[in-house]
Amino acid sequence: MTTIRPYRPADRADVYDICVRTGASGADARGLYSSDALLPDVFAGPYVEYQPDLAFVVDTGRRVAGYVISVADSQAFADWYDAHWLPGFRERYPLTEATSQKEREAIGFGLDPHEAIVPEVDRFPAHLHIDLLPELQGQGYGRRLIRELLAALHGRGVPGVFLRMSPANTGAMAFYRRLGFEELPSSRSDAPALAIATNADV
Ligand SMILES: CC(C)(COP(=O)(O)OP(=O)(O)OC[C@H]1O[C@@H](n2cnc3c(N)ncnc32)[C@H](O)[C@@H]1OP(=O)(O)O)[C@@H](O)C(=O)NCCC(=O)NCCS
């Protein structure tokens, strides 16, 4: 039976797998970078290490095939990241003259987590990432994961959550808009930023 449940440390490998398989604006990013761990090392690993209690997964009974991960306080997370995650990340992904432009861009996201924080962070201190493998998409699990996360954030007194996304990911944009996420004033067509209050009914 497929269920939504809190993240456990044993789910980490599945979370990494989902992240890379949905990392190319929603499509499979395996083989696109020097390591398939690069995108998860930016967009998943540090989150479940820093705040595992704000991660929820879809468990099919065979494996974890979807997740929403979040941090309650994006500024505090970025500070933690600089001190505890960045040193290892730099070692694993050195920038050299041979580093491709594409890889350079992905590594760049991992070098400065402060950069992604929106100016509206007081109203929306948390941020999230959500990904489901193709076989789970379009069946309401995304909505249920967001609902679960909003309840958890609201329970901690966090007023809102933002996300940044690739402008190429039109499916995800339709999903967020359908749930009631709104584009922030700081959103740009090349770097969309959306947010929702945690007391919203999705
Ligand atoms: C984007 C994603 C999280 C959405 O989750 P999902 O489980 O597929 O979406 P749901 O089935 O819960 O859909 C919720 C609502 O959004 C709408 N929606 C979802 N995906 C949509 C799409 N591609 N186009 C249009 N509407 C969409 C649904 O129609 C549904 O509305 P309804 O309930 O009124 O019918 C999921 O498809 C996914 O992981 N995609 C690949 C990775 C990705 O792009 N992640 C986001 C990165 S920013």
py3Dmol code that shows the C-alpha trace and the ligand (Angstrom):
import py3Dmol

protein = """\
ATOM      1  CA  MET A   1       0.000   0.000   0.000  1.00  0.00           C
ATOM      2  CA  THR A   2       1.272   3.468  -0.837  1.00  0.00           C
ATOM      3  CA  THR A   3       1.450   5.783   2.161  1.00  0.00           C
ATOM      4  CA  ILE A   4       2.811   9.165   3.145  1.00  0.00           C
ATOM      5  CA  ARG A   5       4.992   9.066   6.241  1.00  0.00           C
ATOM      6  CA  PRO A   6       7.786  11.029   7.929  1.00  0.00           C
ATOM      7  CA  TYR A   7      11.300  10.654   6.502  1.00  0.00           C
ATOM      8  CA  ARG A   8      13.705   8.161   8.105  1.00  0.00           C
ATOM      9  CA  PRO A   9      17.510   8.156   7.724  1.00  0.00           C
ATOM     10  CA  ALA A  10      17.280   4.822   5.844  1.00  0.00           C
ATOM     11  CA  ASP A  11      15.360   6.673   3.043  1.00  0.00           C
ATOM     12  CA  ARG A  12      18.374   8.764   2.109  1.00  0.00           C
ATOM     13  CA  ALA A  13      19.506   6.679  -0.898  1.00  0.00           C
ATOM     14  CA  ASP A  14      15.969   6.694  -2.354  1.00  0.00           C
ATOM     15  CA  VAL A  15      15.735  10.458  -1.830  1.00  0.00           C
ATOM     16  CA  TYR A  16      19.028  10.920  -3.699  1.00  0.00           C
ATOM     17  CA  ASP A  17      17.755   8.688  -6.502  1.00  0.00           C
ATOM     18  CA  ILE A  18      14.475  10.614  -6.837  1.00  0.00           C
ATOM     19  CA  CYS A  19      16.287  13.926  -6.803  1.00  0.00           C
ATOM     20  CA  VAL A  20      18.555  13.089  -9.737  1.00  0.00           C
ATOM     21  CA  ARG A  21      15.785  11.350 -11.678  1.00  0.00           C
ATOM     22  CA  THR A  22      13.672  14.505 -11.578  1.00  0.00           C
ATOM     23  CA  GLY A  23      16.503  17.043 -11.572  1.00  0.00           C
ATOM     24  CA  ALA A  24      16.432  18.245 -15.183  1.00  0.00           C
ATOM     25  CA  SER A  25      13.460  20.619 -14.799  1.00  0.00           C
ATOM     26  CA  GLY A  26      11.348  17.627 -13.780  1.00  0.00           C
ATOM     27  CA  ALA A  27      13.028  15.137 -16.139  1.00  0.00           C
ATOM     28  CA  ASP A  28      15.813  12.602 -15.605  1.00  0.00           C
ATOM     29  CA  ALA A  29      19.200  14.185 -14.924  1.00  0.00           C
ATOM     30  CA  ARG A  30      21.185  10.973 -14.559  1.00  0.00           C
ATOM     31  CA  GLY A  31      24.426  11.157 -16.523  1.00  0.00           C
ATOM     32  CA  LEU A  32      24.247  14.907 -17.065  1.00  0.00           C
ATOM     33  CA  TYR A  33      26.924  15.778 -14.492  1.00  0.00           C
ATOM     34  CA  SER A  34      30.247  14.329 -13.375  1.00  0.00           C
ATOM     35  CA  SER A  35      28.401  12.621 -10.527  1.00  0.00           C
ATOM     36  CA  ASP A  36      24.739  11.708 -10.140  1.00  0.00           C
ATOM     37  CA  ALA A  37      25.125  12.836  -6.536  1.00  0.00           C
ATOM     38  CA  LEU A  38      25.799  16.468  -7.482  1.00  0.00           C
ATOM     39  CA  LEU A  39      22.167  17.647  -7.667  1.00  0.00           C
ATOM     40  CA  PRO A  40      21.099  15.682  -4.557  1.00  0.00           C
ATOM     41  CA  ASP A  41      24.138  17.025  -2.714  1.00  0.00           C
ATOM     42  CA  VAL A  42      22.732  20.520  -3.370  1.00  0.00           C
ATOM     43  CA  PHE A  43      18.980  20.053  -3.263  1.00  0.00           C
ATOM     44  CA  ALA A  44      18.329  17.086  -0.956  1.00  0.00           C
ATOM     45  CA  GLY A  45      21.225  15.853   1.198  1.00  0.00           C
ATOM     46  CA  PRO A  46      21.772  18.962   3.300  1.00  0.00           C
ATOM     47  CA  TYR A  47      18.034  19.290   3.962  1.00  0.00           C
ATOM     48  CA  VAL A  48      17.511  15.806   5.358  1.00  0.00           C
ATOM     49  CA  GLU A  49      20.698  16.132   7.352  1.00  0.00           C
ATOM     50  CA  TYR A  50      19.784  19.520   8.822  1.00  0.00           C
ATOM     51  CA  GLN A  51      16.035  19.113   9.296  1.00  0.00           C
ATOM     52  CA  PRO A  52      14.947  15.472   8.863  1.00  0.00           C
ATOM     53  CA  ASP A  53      11.799  16.160  10.891  1.00  0.00           C
ATOM     54  CA  LEU A  54      10.457  18.444   8.143  1.00  0.00           C
ATOM     55  CA  ALA A  55      10.728  15.810   5.407  1.00  0.00           C
ATOM     56  CA  PHE A  56       7.882  13.556   4.319  1.00  0.00           C
ATOM     57  CA  VAL A  57       8.023  10.713   1.829  1.00  0.00           C
ATOM     58  CA  VAL A  58       5.712   8.605  -0.306  1.00  0.00           C
ATOM     59  CA  ASP A  59       6.418   4.951   0.470  1.00  0.00           C
ATOM     60  CA  THR A  60       5.073   2.475  -2.094  1.00  0.00           C
ATOM     61  CA  GLY A  61       5.829  -0.508   0.134  1.00  0.00           C
ATOM     62  CA  ARG A  62       8.767  -1.344  -2.130  1.00  0.00           C
ATOM     63  CA  ARG A  63      10.670   1.913  -1.893  1.00  0.00           C
ATOM     64  CA  VAL A  64      10.361   5.625  -1.308  1.00  0.00           C
ATOM     65  CA  ALA A  65       9.314   7.210  -4.601  1.00  0.00           C
ATOM     66  CA  GLY A  66       8.538  10.799  -3.665  1.00  0.00           C
ATOM     67  CA  TYR A  67       9.326  13.416  -1.069  1.00  0.00           C
ATOM     68  CA  VAL A  68       8.862  16.919   0.170  1.00  0.00           C
ATOM     69  CA  ILE A  69      11.786  18.329   2.133  1.00  0.00           C
ATOM     70  CA  SER A  70      11.993  21.649   3.876  1.00  0.00           C
ATOM     71  CA  VAL A  71      13.764  23.856   6.366  1.00  0.00           C
ATOM     72  CA  ALA A  72      11.778  26.070   8.736  1.00  0.00           C
ATOM     73  CA  ASP A  73      14.271  28.943   8.800  1.00  0.00           C
ATOM     74  CA  SER A  74      16.076  29.465   5.493  1.00  0.00           C
ATOM     75  CA  GLN A  75      18.606  31.930   6.922  1.00  0.00           C
ATOM     76  CA  ALA A  76      19.615  29.631   9.774  1.00  0.00           C
ATOM     77  CA  PHE A  77      19.860  26.740   7.315  1.00  0.00           C
ATOM     78  CA  ALA A  78      22.150  28.730   5.015  1.00  0.00           C
ATOM     79  CA  ASP A  79      24.399  29.598   7.962  1.00  0.00           C
ATOM     80  CA  TRP A  80      24.541  25.936   9.016  1.00  0.00           C
ATOM     81  CA  TYR A  81      25.222  24.963   5.400  1.00  0.00           C
ATOM     82  CA  ASP A  82      28.210  27.306   5.168  1.00  0.00           C
ATOM     83  CA  ALA A  83      29.725  25.927   8.353  1.00  0.00           C
ATOM     84  CA  HIS A  84      28.924  22.225   8.058  1.00  0.00           C
ATOM     85  CA  TRP A  85      28.045  21.238   4.495  1.00  0.00           C
ATOM     86  CA  LEU A  86      30.032  23.552   2.261  1.00  0.00           C
ATOM     87  CA  PRO A  87      33.560  22.367   3.201  1.00  0.00           C
ATOM     88  CA  GLY A  88      32.805  18.779   2.124  1.00  0.00           C
ATOM     89  CA  PHE A  89      30.869  19.974  -0.922  1.00  0.00           C
ATOM     90  CA  ARG A  90      33.808  22.063  -2.149  1.00  0.00           C
ATOM     91  CA  GLU A  91      36.098  19.052  -1.790  1.00  0.00           C
ATOM     92  CA  ARG A  92      33.755  16.765  -3.693  1.00  0.00           C
ATOM     93  CA  TYR A  93      33.118  19.237  -6.530  1.00  0.00           C
ATOM     94  CA  PRO A  94      36.259  21.278  -7.223  1.00  0.00           C
ATOM     95  CA  LEU A  95      35.932  23.910  -9.928  1.00  0.00           C
ATOM     96  CA  THR A  96      38.699  23.535 -12.486  1.00  0.00           C
ATOM     97  CA  GLU A  97      39.285  24.841 -16.001  1.00  0.00           C
ATOM     98  CA  ALA A  98      37.880  21.564 -17.262  1.00  0.00           C
ATOM     99  CA  THR A  99      34.545  22.048 -15.426  1.00  0.00           C
ATOM    100  CA  SER A 100      31.764  22.448 -18.013  1.00  0.00           C
ATOM    101  CA  GLN A 101      29.463  25.457 -17.949  1.00  0.00           C
ATOM    102  CA  LYS A 102      26.495  23.252 -17.055  1.00  0.00           C
ATOM    103  CA  GLU A 103      28.332  21.652 -14.152  1.00  0.00           C
ATOM    104  CA  ARG A 104      29.626  25.052 -13.047  1.00  0.00           C
ATOM    105  CA  GLU A 105      26.034  26.305 -12.823  1.00  0.00           C
ATOM    106  CA  ALA A 106      24.905  23.344 -10.692  1.00  0.00           C
ATOM    107  CA  ILE A 107      27.926  23.632  -8.406  1.00  0.00           C
ATOM    108  CA  GLY A 108      27.212  27.356  -8.168  1.00  0.00           C
ATOM    109  CA  PHE A 109      23.822  26.636  -6.560  1.00  0.00           C
ATOM    110  CA  GLY A 110      25.653  24.561  -3.978  1.00  0.00           C
ATOM    111  CA  LEU A 111      28.247  27.206  -3.199  1.00  0.00           C
ATOM    112  CA  ASP A 112      25.908  29.922  -1.983  1.00  0.00           C
ATOM    113  CA  PRO A 113      22.628  28.911  -0.357  1.00  0.00           C
ATOM    114  CA  HIS A 114      22.087  32.520   0.786  1.00  0.00           C
ATOM    115  CA  GLU A 115      21.679  33.580  -2.834  1.00  0.00           C
ATOM    116  CA  ALA A 116      18.437  31.627  -3.230  1.00  0.00           C
ATOM    117  CA  ILE A 117      16.723  33.255  -0.243  1.00  0.00           C
ATOM    118  CA  VAL A 118      13.940  35.611  -1.300  1.00  0.00           C
ATOM    119  CA  PRO A 119      13.666  39.183   0.049  1.00  0.00           C
ATOM    120  CA  GLU A 120      10.184  38.293   1.310  1.00  0.00           C
ATOM    121  CA  VAL A 121      11.740  35.800   3.758  1.00  0.00           C
ATOM    122  CA  ASP A 122      10.176  37.415   6.844  1.00  0.00           C
ATOM    123  CA  ARG A 123       6.720  36.370   5.666  1.00  0.00           C
ATOM    124  CA  PHE A 124       7.973  33.122   4.146  1.00  0.00           C
ATOM    125  CA  PRO A 125      10.912  31.926   6.279  1.00  0.00           C
ATOM    126  CA  ALA A 126      10.765  28.273   5.196  1.00  0.00           C
ATOM    127  CA  HIS A 127      11.566  26.831   1.801  1.00  0.00           C
ATOM    128  CA  LEU A 128      10.873  23.468   0.212  1.00  0.00           C
ATOM    129  CA  HIS A 129      11.703  21.001  -2.545  1.00  0.00           C
ATOM    130  CA  ILE A 130       9.227  18.406  -3.798  1.00  0.00           C
ATOM    131  CA  ASP A 131       9.833  15.572  -6.260  1.00  0.00           C
ATOM    132  CA  LEU A 132       7.978  12.436  -7.254  1.00  0.00           C
ATOM    133  CA  LEU A 133       9.114   9.705  -9.609  1.00  0.00           C
ATOM    134  CA  PRO A 134       7.064   9.660 -12.850  1.00  0.00           C
ATOM    135  CA  GLU A 135       5.022   6.613 -11.820  1.00  0.00           C
ATOM    136  CA  LEU A 136       3.623   8.510  -8.820  1.00  0.00           C
ATOM    137  CA  GLN A 137       2.882  11.794 -10.560  1.00  0.00           C
ATOM    138  CA  GLY A 138      -0.630  13.013 -11.277  1.00  0.00           C
ATOM    139  CA  GLN A 139      -2.344  11.003  -8.532  1.00  0.00           C
ATOM    140  CA  GLY A 140      -2.651  13.614  -5.818  1.00  0.00           C
ATOM    141  CA  TYR A 141       0.501  12.709  -3.854  1.00  0.00           C
ATOM    142  CA  GLY A 142       2.113  16.082  -4.528  1.00  0.00           C
ATOM    143  CA  ARG A 143      -0.887  17.885  -3.072  1.00  0.00           C
ATOM    144  CA  ARG A 144      -0.936  15.557  -0.049  1.00  0.00           C
ATOM    145  CA  LEU A 145       2.780  16.052   0.603  1.00  0.00           C
ATOM    146  CA  ILE A 146       2.374  19.838   0.505  1.00  0.00           C
ATOM    147  CA  ARG A 147      -0.625  19.577   2.828  1.00  0.00           C
ATOM    148  CA  GLU A 148       1.404  17.489   5.288  1.00  0.00           C
ATOM    149  CA  LEU A 149       4.307  19.922   5.186  1.00  0.00           C
ATOM    150  CA  LEU A 150       2.143  23.036   5.619  1.00  0.00           C
ATOM    151  CA  ALA A 151       0.517  21.480   8.692  1.00  0.00           C
ATOM    152  CA  ALA A 152       3.936  20.644  10.180  1.00  0.00           C
ATOM    153  CA  LEU A 153       5.275  24.140   9.508  1.00  0.00           C
ATOM    154  CA  HIS A 154       2.112  25.798  10.801  1.00  0.00           C
ATOM    155  CA  GLY A 155       2.355  23.680  13.964  1.00  0.00           C
ATOM    156  CA  ARG A 156       5.786  25.197  14.580  1.00  0.00           C
ATOM    157  CA  GLY A 157       4.554  28.722  14.103  1.00  0.00           C
ATOM    158  CA  VAL A 158       6.210  29.201  10.694  1.00  0.00           C
ATOM    159  CA  PRO A 159       3.968  31.598   8.718  1.00  0.00           C
ATOM    160  CA  GLY A 160       4.946  30.775   5.152  1.00  0.00           C
ATOM    161  CA  VAL A 161       7.117  28.791   2.786  1.00  0.00           C
ATOM    162  CA  PHE A 162       8.742  29.753  -0.507  1.00  0.00           C
ATOM    163  CA  LEU A 163      10.428  27.877  -3.303  1.00  0.00           C
ATOM    164  CA  ARG A 164      12.525  28.664  -6.320  1.00  0.00           C
ATOM    165  CA  MET A 165      12.184  26.701  -9.507  1.00  0.00           C
ATOM    166  CA  SER A 166      13.428  26.345 -13.037  1.00  0.00           C
ATOM    167  CA  PRO A 167      11.399  28.458 -15.514  1.00  0.00           C
ATOM    168  CA  ALA A 168      11.513  25.472 -17.892  1.00  0.00           C
ATOM    169  CA  ASN A 169       9.434  23.371 -15.500  1.00  0.00           C
ATOM    170  CA  THR A 170       5.980  24.404 -16.705  1.00  0.00           C
ATOM    171  CA  GLY A 171       4.307  21.334 -15.176  1.00  0.00           C
ATOM    172  CA  ALA A 172       5.546  22.193 -11.708  1.00  0.00           C
ATOM    173  CA  MET A 173       4.468  25.822 -12.181  1.00  0.00           C
ATOM    174  CA  ALA A 174       0.932  24.629 -13.048  1.00  0.00           C
ATOM    175  CA  PHE A 175       0.943  22.410  -9.949  1.00  0.00           C
ATOM    176  CA  TYR A 176       2.006  25.181  -7.570  1.00  0.00           C
ATOM    177  CA  ARG A 177      -0.484  27.661  -9.042  1.00  0.00           C
ATOM    178  CA  ARG A 178      -3.276  25.105  -8.805  1.00  0.00           C
ATOM    179  CA  LEU A 179      -2.531  24.676  -5.091  1.00  0.00           C
ATOM    180  CA  GLY A 180      -2.612  28.417  -4.487  1.00  0.00           C
ATOM    181  CA  PHE A 181       1.075  29.343  -4.455  1.00  0.00           C
ATOM    182  CA  GLU A 182       1.589  32.909  -5.641  1.00  0.00           C
ATOM    183  CA  GLU A 183       4.518  34.403  -7.442  1.00  0.00           C
ATOM    184  CA  LEU A 184       6.437  36.751  -5.179  1.00  0.00           C
ATOM    185  CA  PRO A 185       7.186  40.353  -6.155  1.00  0.00           C
ATOM    186  CA  SER A 186      10.844  39.291  -6.371  1.00  0.00           C
ATOM    187  CA  SER A 187      10.023  36.496  -8.835  1.00  0.00           C
ATOM    188  CA  ARG A 188      11.772  36.834 -12.192  1.00  0.00           C
ATOM    189  CA  SER A 189      10.960  35.062 -15.434  1.00  0.00           C
ATOM    190  CA  ASP A 190      14.439  33.501 -15.391  1.00  0.00           C
ATOM    191  CA  ALA A 191      14.183  32.584 -11.686  1.00  0.00           C
ATOM    192  CA  PRO A 192      10.565  32.093 -10.594  1.00  0.00           C
ATOM    193  CA  ALA A 193       9.917  32.340  -6.849  1.00  0.00           C
ATOM    194  CA  LEU A 194       6.580  31.246  -5.390  1.00  0.00           C
ATOM    195  CA  ALA A 195       5.214  31.139  -1.877  1.00  0.00           C
ATOM    196  CA  ILE A 196       2.212  30.173   0.205  1.00  0.00           C
ATOM    197  CA  ALA A 197       1.052  30.809   3.766  1.00  0.00           C
ATOM    198  CA  THR A 198       1.161  27.711   5.960  1.00  0.00           C
ATOM    199  CA  ASN A 199      -2.484  28.167   6.967  1.00  0.00           C
ATOM    200  CA  ALA A 200      -3.604  27.933   3.346  1.00  0.00           C
ATOM    201  CA  ASP A 201      -6.090  25.237   2.462  1.00  0.00           C
ATOM    202  CA  VAL A 202      -4.527  23.194  -0.305  1.00  0.00           C
TER     203      VAL A 202
END
"""
ligand_1 = """\
48
LIG
C 5.341 18.734 -9.738
C 4.886 17.557 -8.870
C 5.511 17.649 -7.490
C 3.360 17.592 -8.734
O 2.931 16.492 -7.947
P 1.746 15.543 -8.482
O 1.507 14.489 -7.490
O 2.112 15.093 -9.851
O 0.531 16.539 -8.545
P -0.959 16.251 -7.989
O -1.457 14.992 -8.632
O -0.963 16.293 -6.513
O -1.732 17.480 -8.601
C -2.336 18.517 -7.808
C -3.032 19.466 -8.741
O -2.072 20.104 -9.595
C -2.400 19.864 -10.960
N -1.176 19.531 -11.695
C -0.178 18.714 -11.273
N 0.762 18.608 -12.231
C 0.308 19.343 -13.269
C 0.827 19.592 -14.569
N 1.981 19.057 -14.988
N 0.117 20.401 -15.402
C -1.068 20.927 -15.006
N -1.616 20.722 -13.774
C -0.922 19.929 -12.926
C -3.266 18.632 -10.955
O -4.125 18.603 -12.074
C -4.010 18.742 -9.656
O -5.132 19.574 -9.784
P -6.608 18.961 -9.486
O -6.505 18.306 -8.130
O -7.483 20.131 -9.493
O -6.851 17.976 -10.558
C 5.278 16.193 -9.507
O 4.614 16.042 -10.731
C 6.771 16.029 -9.715
O 7.470 15.611 -8.811
N 7.275 16.333 -10.926
C 8.697 16.112 -11.257
C 9.659 16.841 -10.373
C 9.362 18.325 -10.276
O 9.123 18.968 -11.280
N 9.407 18.846 -9.046
C 9.196 20.239 -8.783
C 10.454 20.989 -8.935
S 10.229 22.741 -8.732
"""
view = py3Dmol.view(width=600, height=400)
view.addModel(protein, "pdb")
view.setStyle({"model": 0}, {"cartoon": {"style": "trace"}})
view.addModel(ligand_1, "xyz")
view.setStyle({"model": 1}, {"stick": {}})
view.zoomTo()
view.show()
